[in-house]
Amino acid sequence: METALRVTEALKSFRETRLSGIRAPTEFFDHHRVSRPADLNQATQRISYNTKYFSGNYGLIVAALAVYAVLTNPLLLIAMGFLFGGFAAISKFAPESAEIAGTVITQKSLYITLFVIGIPLLWISSPISTFFWIIGASGVLIFGHACLMEPGIESEYAAVQDAV
């Protein structure tokens, strides 16, 4: 019961802090504000402003790309399911030693077996290349959007508020 309360509190605080910064899709995909920056200085200013302004939307982009990457790599999905499921099953069903056919099986030996099978399976599924694909794809999308999207009128007021 207490764990469920903590989970709901964590979800509530996540929604208040992270999801409150998500801008409307009409604002995020406003094609009237798309233009090529005049120079590198203007591009840098746009990236600086837009990464703060659209940070919630960019977080959703990274999360969507991560879900896509995991779902399109079935071996990685199996390896992660095996490792996470193994940890959950061992901690829930085998907290103490058991004797099977004259052999004592401890929680430590179960974890060692899980690692001996799970780590090579995870290595074969190439999580490092998937991680760098997520970084690269999200970087191109985020910096491309932030560079091409003109800041709105509110950006002028943000500069005045920062000065005060």
C-alpha positions as CSV (number, residue, x, y, z in Angstrom):
1,M,0.0,0.0,0.0
2,E,2.8,2.4,0.9
3,T,4.6,1.6,-2.3
4,A,1.6,2.4,-4.4
5,L,1.3,5.7,-2.6
6,R,4.9,6.5,-3.4
7,V,4.5,5.6,-7.0
8,T,1.4,7.8,-7.4
9,E,3.3,10.7,-5.7
10,A,6.2,10.2,-8.0
11,L,4.0,10.2,-11.0
12,K,2.2,13.3,-9.8
13,S,5.5,15.2,-9.2
14,F,6.7,14.0,-12.7
15,R,3.6,15.3,-14.3
16,E,3.8,18.6,-12.5
17,T,7.5,19.2,-13.2
18,R,8.2,17.6,-16.6
19,L,4.9,17.3,-18.4
20,S,3.8,20.9,-17.5
21,G,6.5,22.2,-19.9
22,I,5.0,20.5,-22.9
23,R,3.8,22.9,-25.5
24,A,0.8,22.4,-27.7
25,P,1.4,20.5,-31.0
26,T,0.0,23.5,-32.9
27,E,2.7,25.7,-31.4
28,F,5.5,23.0,-31.7
29,F,4.6,22.3,-35.4
30,D,3.8,26.0,-36.4
31,H,5.0,26.1,-39.9
32,H,4.6,29.8,-40.1
33,R,7.5,30.3,-37.7
34,V,9.9,28.1,-39.6
35,S,12.7,30.0,-41.4
36,R,16.4,29.6,-42.1
37,P,18.6,31.5,-39.6
38,A,20.6,34.4,-41.2
39,D,23.9,33.5,-39.6
40,L,25.5,31.3,-36.9
41,N,24.9,33.8,-34.2
42,Q,21.1,33.8,-34.9
43,A,21.1,30.0,-35.1
44,T,22.8,29.8,-31.7
45,Q,20.3,32.2,-30.1
46,R,17.4,30.2,-31.5
47,I,18.9,26.9,-30.3
48,S,19.5,28.4,-26.8
49,Y,15.9,29.8,-26.5
50,N,14.0,26.9,-28.2
51,T,15.8,24.1,-26.2
52,K,14.5,25.8,-23.0
53,Y,11.1,26.7,-24.3
54,F,10.3,23.3,-25.9
55,S,12.2,21.1,-23.4
56,G,9.2,19.1,-22.6
57,N,8.5,18.4,-26.2
58,Y,12.1,17.5,-26.9
59,G,12.0,15.1,-23.9
60,L,9.0,13.3,-25.5
61,I,10.9,13.1,-28.8
62,V,13.9,11.4,-27.0
63,A,11.5,9.0,-25.2
64,A,9.6,8.1,-28.4
65,L,12.9,7.4,-30.2
66,A,14.1,5.3,-27.3
67,V,10.9,3.2,-27.3
68,Y,11.1,2.9,-31.1
69,A,14.7,1.7,-30.9
70,V,14.0,-0.9,-28.3
71,L,10.9,-2.2,-30.1
72,T,12.7,-2.5,-33.4
73,N,15.5,-4.4,-31.8
74,P,13.8,-7.7,-30.7
75,L,17.0,-9.2,-29.2
76,L,17.6,-6.1,-27.0
77,L,13.9,-6.3,-25.9
78,I,14.4,-10.0,-25.0
79,A,17.7,-9.4,-23.2
80,M,16.2,-6.5,-21.2
81,G,13.1,-8.5,-20.4
82,F,15.2,-11.5,-19.3
83,L,17.5,-9.4,-17.0
84,F,14.7,-7.3,-15.5
85,G,12.4,-10.2,-15.2
86,G,15.1,-12.4,-13.7
87,F,15.9,-9.7,-11.1
88,A,12.3,-9.4,-10.2
89,A,11.7,-13.1,-10.0
90,I,14.8,-13.9,-7.9
91,S,14.1,-11.1,-5.4
92,K,10.4,-12.1,-5.2
93,F,10.5,-15.9,-5.3
94,A,13.9,-16.9,-4.0
95,P,14.8,-14.7,-1.0
96,E,16.3,-17.7,0.9
97,S,18.3,-20.8,-0.1
98,A,16.5,-23.9,-1.5
99,E,17.7,-27.5,-1.8
100,I,16.9,-29.2,-5.1
101,A,18.1,-32.8,-5.7
102,G,20.7,-32.5,-3.0
103,T,22.1,-29.2,-4.3
104,V,21.7,-26.0,-2.3
105,I,20.7,-23.1,-4.5
106,T,21.3,-19.7,-3.0
107,Q,20.2,-16.3,-4.2
108,K,23.8,-15.5,-5.1
109,S,24.1,-18.5,-7.4
110,L,20.8,-17.5,-9.1
111,Y,22.1,-14.0,-9.7
112,I,25.4,-15.4,-11.1
113,T,23.5,-17.6,-13.5
114,L,21.4,-14.7,-14.5
115,F,24.5,-12.6,-15.3
116,V,26.3,-15.5,-17.1
117,I,23.3,-15.8,-19.5
118,G,22.0,-12.2,-19.5
119,I,25.2,-10.2,-20.1
120,P,26.3,-12.0,-23.2
121,L,22.8,-11.9,-24.5
122,L,22.7,-8.1,-23.8
123,W,26.1,-7.7,-25.5
124,I,25.0,-9.5,-28.6
125,S,21.9,-7.3,-28.9
126,S,24.2,-4.2,-29.3
127,P,22.8,-1.7,-26.7
128,I,25.7,0.7,-27.2
129,S,24.9,1.2,-30.9
130,T,21.3,1.6,-30.0
131,F,22.2,4.2,-27.4
132,F,24.3,6.2,-29.9
133,W,21.6,5.9,-32.5
134,I,19.1,7.5,-30.0
135,I,21.6,10.2,-29.2
136,G,22.3,11.0,-32.9
137,A,18.7,10.8,-34.1
138,S,17.4,13.0,-31.3
139,G,20.2,15.4,-31.7
140,V,19.5,15.9,-35.4
141,L,15.8,16.3,-34.8
142,I,16.1,18.6,-31.7
143,F,18.8,20.9,-33.0
144,G,17.2,21.0,-36.5
145,H,13.9,22.0,-35.0
146,A,15.4,24.5,-32.5
147,C,17.5,26.1,-35.2
148,L,14.7,26.5,-37.8
149,M,12.0,27.6,-35.5
150,E,11.8,31.3,-34.9
151,P,11.3,32.3,-31.3
152,G,7.8,33.8,-30.6
153,I,7.0,37.2,-29.3
154,E,7.3,35.9,-25.7
155,S,11.1,35.6,-26.3
156,E,11.4,39.3,-26.3
157,Y,9.8,39.5,-22.9
158,A,11.9,36.7,-21.5
159,A,15.0,38.8,-22.2
160,V,13.5,41.7,-20.3
161,Q,12.6,39.5,-17.4
162,D,16.1,38.1,-17.2
163,A,17.6,41.6,-17.1
164,V,15.4,42.6,-14.1
